[in-house]
Amino acid sequence: MQSQYDKPLRPTLVLFCGLPGSGKTTTAKRIEKESRAIRLCTDDWLADLAIDLFDETIRDNLQNRLYRLCKELLSHGQDVILEDGLWIRSERDEKRKDAAELGAQTEMHYFDLSFDELWRRLETRNASNAVGAVPITRKQLAKYWSIFERPSLNELNLFDKYIVHRQQ
């Protein structure tokens, strides 16, 4: 006998590709309010636990743990917002392929902003002293900019759905 809990669900994995200051958190929180998705954000967890956001070992360990939780939630039919920047193509490929193996659809949000616009936003955020907002220097942003692998249109088309956010 099949129960109401055995209904097949096709969950959605919402992903983000963008540098600091691009609008990932704002967009993730909006989607969270408008949907039944659970938002997983490494920065929030680090801040809540009073851990240095720039401690790469702890960050990597926490990201891996949250990603395992993400896959578990997807396997139970739960929509998930994975709020990491996914700067590297191989990271995005891994998430997309894992989601497909779990029967989930993927929605990619790519934040395509200029360096100057990102810096303008970060300067504003840095000056605000908002809770949880860690100041990022122009030098740090330049380093991140040089590492960031922008997705091509061909890559974006591999996702079930994609949205490109440009500066306004």
N, C-alpha and C positions, 0 to 999 in steps of 0.2 A: 504494500500500500504506500502510495506516495503522499508525503505531507506537504503542507503549504511552504515549508522551508526548503524543499527540494527543487523549487522552480529554478531553471537555468537563468542565470543573470549574466549579462555581458557588461562587466564594469569598464570604467574609463580610467586610464592613467593620464593625468594632466602633468605635462612637463614644461620646464622653462629653460630657455637658453638666453643668457644675457649677463652683462657685467654689473657690478655694484652701481646702484643709482639709476638703473634702467626702468624700474617700475615693477619688478617681479613680486615683491611682497604686497604692494597695493593691489595688483591684479589677482594674486593668490587669495588674499583675504576677501576680495569681492566675489570670486568664484565660490569660495567656501560658504559665504552667506547665501548665495543664490542656488546652492546645490546640496546634495546629501554627501558630498565628498569630505573625507578626512584630510586635513592639511598636515604634512610632515615637513618641518623646516629645521635644518641643522642649526642655523644661527639662533633661532628661538630656544632650542634645547640648551645650547652652550650658554646663552645669556641667563636662562632660568637656573642653570646649575652653577652660575658664577665662574665659568671656565673661560679662559682666554680664547677669544674667537680666532686668534692667529696661531694657536698651538696645533700644528699640522697633524701630529700623531693622534691626538685626541679627536680632532675634526674628522680625520679619515676613519677612525674606529667608529665614531658615532654615525657618520654617513653610511657606513657599511651596515651597522645595526638597524638604522632607520630604513634602509633599503630592503633588508630582510623582512622587516615588519610590513613594508609596502607590498611586497610580493605575497605575504601571507594574507593581508587584507584583500588584495585583488583575487586571490584564489577562493575567497569566501564571497565574492561578488560585490565587494565594497569599492566604490569610486575613491581614488586617492589623488591628491595634489602633492606632488613631490617638488618642494620648493628649494631646489638647488640650481646653480647657474649653468651646469652642464657645458662647460667651456670647450671640452674636447669631443671631437666626433665619435671616438670609440666609446665614450660614456653614453652618448645619445643612442648609438647603435645597440649597445648592451640593453639599455632600458626598453627600447622599442621591441627588440627581439624577445626579451623576457616577457614583456606584456603579451605579445602574440602567443607565446607558448602557454600562457595562463588563460588565454581566451579573452583578453582585455583589448579594448580599442585604445588608441593613443591620440592625444591632442597636444600638439607642440605650440608653445607660445614663444616666438623669437622676438627679442627686443633689439631692434636695429637702430642704434643711436650713435651719433658722432661722438668722438672723444670730447670735444668742447661742450656738448650738451651734457654728457655724463659728468664732467668736472663741474659744470655749473650746478647741477642737481646735488652733487656730493658736497660742494661748498655750502649750499643751503642746509643740507642735512647735518654737516659737521657743526655749523654755527647754532643749530637748534638745540643741541645737547639732549635730544629726545631719548627717552628710556630705551635701552637696547641698541641704540644707534652707535656703532663704533666708528670713530673718525678714520677716514681713509685719506692719505696724502696723494698729491698729484703724482709723486714718484711711484707710489704703490699702484695707482691707476694705470700709469704708463707701463709698468711691468705686466699687469693683468692684460692690458690691451695687446701687448706683444705675444702673449701666450694664447689668447682667445682664438679659437678656430670657428669662423663664421660659417653657418650652414649654407650650402648652395640650394638653389631651387630644386635640383634633383634630389637632394637629401630630404628637404622638407616634404616633398611629394611621397616619401616613403611612409609618412605618418598618416593615420586615418583622417586626421584633420590638422590643419595648421593655421595659425594667425600670426601675422607680422605686425608688431607694434613699432611705429616710427615716432620720432620726436614731433611734438605739436607746437 
